[in-house]
Amino acid sequence: MTLTFVLIAGAICGVGILALVLLLDVRPARGPAALARLDLDRRRFRREAVLEVDALHAYESMRLRRVGAALRESLEARGIRLPAGLQADLAITGRSVENHLAISLASGLAGLMLPLLLVAPFAAFFGLGMGLVPLWIALLLGALGAILPSLSVQSRAADLRRDFRHVVSSFLDLVAMNLSGGRGVPEALEVASSVSTYWGMSRIREKLRNARLQGVTPWSALGELGQELAIDELRDLASALTLVAEDGAKVRDSLFARASSMRQRELADAEGRAAARSQSMVVAQMLLAIGFLTFLIFPAVARLLSS
């Protein structure tokens, strides 16, 4: 047994002992800290329980959620929380924080053990030592494995936000048309959100429905949803409705203008992505042409150099 194998095994044992200590050594909060934690848990449960997209959490592994819940409680007890951007990415993708923490932990451990598992059969077959795997490679793969789930969530969240902005622009048009028909602002928001069953419109509809049940203004609910999902357009809409909710004409003109500007922004973004893809195709074609020319010229060049 080589020194590298001993170091990797010791690192794994140390991580396990540290995780066990962090999970067990949670000091009970007292006084205002306990009340603040209770209020935070209550608001988090109320927010997660009423969202239609959180039905996806029913398909998550309960074992992973229990591990992630223990890890989250231990981290939050020490003032460590996920970045706000990552929490917004998890909210828009429908993945719970507990499940994400458990997956990140499992992925990190898998990356840490991957070099050892790959080299061990060859080392046993050829009679080589485990020193073929440097310790820093195992640690690097472990760190990459822990970060990989967050990168995947960020990539998917960017695509979902693009789709959600398109939904918001359509939603603004529908609200403006309902206002033109004589409906009030709350009724126009409810009717406009009930037109489609797309996931983005469902999020808006569920938020407005729960705002009505809880006695919260619909524009405040939209602002909360925009804050939760990191959608600036929803937060701007909530601010505009808060200022001019009593004047239907101003609301209607403002919504039409915002919907038009959002469509122009989406069109510019689509044109930019298309131009970038066209440029990448040009580069790929140039590389193919260079490779083909090299294939044609190489025999003549080799014959000249050999003569």
HUURGI-V706159 format. One record per residue. RES is the residue in one letter. PSI is psi in whole degrees, 0 to 359 (* if undefined). BURIAL is 1 if it has 24 or more other C-alpha atoms within 12 Angstrom, else 0. D_LAST is the distance of its C-alpha to the last C-alpha in Angstrom with 2 decimals. Layout:
res = {RES RES}
psi = {PSI PSI}
burial = {BURIAL BURIAL}
d_last = {D_LAST D_LAST}
//
This chain:
res = {M T L T F V L I A G A I C G V G I L A L V L L L D V R P A R G P A A L A R L D L D R R R F R R E A V L E V D A L H A Y E S M R L R R V G A A L R E S L E A R G I R L P A G L Q A D L A I T G R S V E N H L A I S L A S G L A G L M L P L L L V A P F A A F F G L G M G L V P L W I A L L L G A L G A I L P S L S V Q S R A A D L R R D F R H V V S S F L D L V A M N L S G G R G V P E A L E V A S S V S T Y W G M S R I R E K L R N A R L Q G V T P W S A L G E L G Q E L A I D E L R D L A S A L T L V A E D G A K V R D S L F A R A S S M R Q R E L A D A E G R A A A R S Q S M V V A Q M L L A I G F L T F L I F P A V A R L L S S}
psi = {120 172 324 317 320 319 318 315 320 321 318 316 321 319 319 317 319 317 320 318 319 325 324 327 66 108 133 135 153 153 227 327 319 320 321 319 319 318 322 316 322 316 322 317 319 321 319 330 335 352 133 326 339 358 337 334 340 338 358 154 127 330 316 320 324 317 315 325 318 319 320 317 320 319 317 331 338 13 18 122 160 149 151 324 318 323 321 322 319 323 319 335 350 17 135 154 321 315 323 318 318 319 319 318 314 321 321 317 323 318 326 324 346 311 322 319 328 324 331 314 318 321 321 325 318 359 29 166 164 5 358 340 106 150 324 332 317 317 321 316 326 318 319 321 324 330 334 316 323 320 321 319 319 319 315 322 325 318 319 324 323 316 322 324 324 321 320 320 319 322 319 318 317 320 317 320 323 324 323 333 0 4 156 172 310 317 321 321 317 314 318 325 345 5 319 156 12 153 323 316 328 321 317 316 316 322 317 322 316 331 322 321 328 358 30 145 146 325 328 322 320 321 322 320 319 323 322 321 359 47 105 328 322 322 321 320 317 319 318 317 328 323 323 29 339 352 102 322 317 321 316 313 320 319 318 317 319 320 320 317 324 320 321 321 318 321 317 321 319 319 322 318 321 320 320 320 323 320 320 326 322 317 318 319 322 319 320 319 317 318 320 317 321 319 324 322 334 315 317 318 317 323 321 320 329 341 *}
burial = {0 0 0 0 1 0 0 1 0 0 0 1 0 0 0 0 0 0 0 0 0 0 1 0 0 0 0 0 0 0 0 0 0 0 0 0 0 0 0 0 0 0 0 0 0 0 1 1 0 1 1 1 1 1 0 0 1 0 0 0 0 0 0 1 1 0 1 1 1 1 1 1 1 1 1 1 1 0 0 0 0 0 0 0 0 1 1 1 1 1 1 1 1 1 1 1 1 1 1 1 1 1 1 1 1 1 1 1 1 1 1 1 1 1 1 1 0 0 0 0 0 0 0 0 0 0 0 0 0 1 1 1 1 0 1 0 0 1 1 0 1 1 1 1 1 1 1 1 1 1 0 0 1 1 0 0 1 1 0 1 1 1 0 1 1 1 1 1 1 1 1 1 1 1 1 1 1 1 1 0 0 0 0 1 1 1 1 1 1 1 1 1 1 1 0 0 0 0 1 1 1 1 1 1 1 1 1 1 1 1 1 0 0 0 0 0 1 1 1 1 1 1 1 1 1 1 1 1 1 1 1 0 1 1 1 1 1 1 1 1 1 0 0 0 1 0 0 1 0 0 1 1 0 1 1 1 0 1 1 0 0 1 1 0 0 0 0 0 0 0 0 0 0 0 0 0 0 0 0 0 0 0 0 0 0 0 0 0 0 0 0 0 0 0 0 0 0 0 0 0 0 0 0 0 0 0 0}
d_last = {55.67 53.44 54.37 52.39 54.32 57.56 56.78 55.92 59.06 61.12 59.82 60.71 64.15 64.66 63.88 66.30 69.02 68.55 68.80 71.91 73.52 72.79 74.32 77.41 78.11 79.22 82.31 84.85 85.22 88.68 90.60 88.72 85.33 86.49 87.92 84.74 82.64 85.13 85.02 81.21 81.14 83.78 81.94 78.63 80.31 82.06 78.86 76.84 79.64 80.25 76.74 75.87 72.22 73.32 74.08 70.39 71.37 73.33 70.08 68.87 69.24 72.56 71.24 68.49 71.06 73.40 70.71 69.65 73.30 73.93 70.80 71.76 75.31 74.14 71.75 74.31 76.95 74.79 74.11 70.53 69.78 66.83 65.70 67.56 64.39 63.50 67.09 66.92 63.68 65.41 68.47 66.63 64.59 67.76 66.66 69.25 68.63 69.66 67.17 64.37 65.21 65.29 61.95 60.36 61.79 60.59 57.11 56.90 57.98 55.51 52.65 53.92 54.01 50.78 48.37 50.87 51.25 47.52 46.77 49.95 49.02 45.65 47.36 50.09 47.78 45.37 48.11 46.67 48.79 49.54 48.02 44.88 46.69 47.32 50.68 49.43 47.34 50.50 52.54 49.99 49.86 53.65 53.95 51.52 53.48 56.71 55.39 53.69 57.00 58.00 54.71 55.14 58.71 57.73 55.13 57.66 60.42 58.45 58.14 61.82 62.93 61.12 63.01 66.23 66.04 65.82 68.92 70.71 70.13 71.61 74.41 75.31 75.58 77.82 80.03 80.40 81.39 83.95 85.38 85.68 87.69 90.27 89.28 89.44 86.44 86.82 87.49 84.60 82.22 83.52 83.34 79.85 78.48 79.97 78.04 74.82 74.01 70.52 69.95 69.99 73.25 74.64 74.06 75.93 78.71 79.24 79.35 81.93 83.98 84.18 84.99 87.97 89.16 88.83 90.50 87.45 86.68 83.80 81.95 82.16 80.71 77.82 77.16 77.19 74.74 72.44 72.67 71.97 68.93 67.70 68.17 69.04 70.25 72.99 74.13 74.31 76.25 78.68 79.25 79.90 82.30 84.12 84.78 85.80 87.00 90.44 89.30 87.83 86.74 84.74 83.13 82.23 80.67 78.79 77.38 76.26 74.49 72.81 71.66 70.19 68.34 66.98 65.68 63.96 62.39 61.22 59.78 57.88 56.61 55.48 53.69 51.94 50.78 49.60 47.64 46.02 45.04 43.68 41.56 40.22 39.35 37.47 35.45 34.75 33.64 31.30 29.72 29.34 27.78 25.27 24.43 24.07 21.80 19.59 19.57 18.56 15.86 14.22 12.27 10.73 10.08 8.64 6.20 5.34 5.59 3.81 0.00}
//
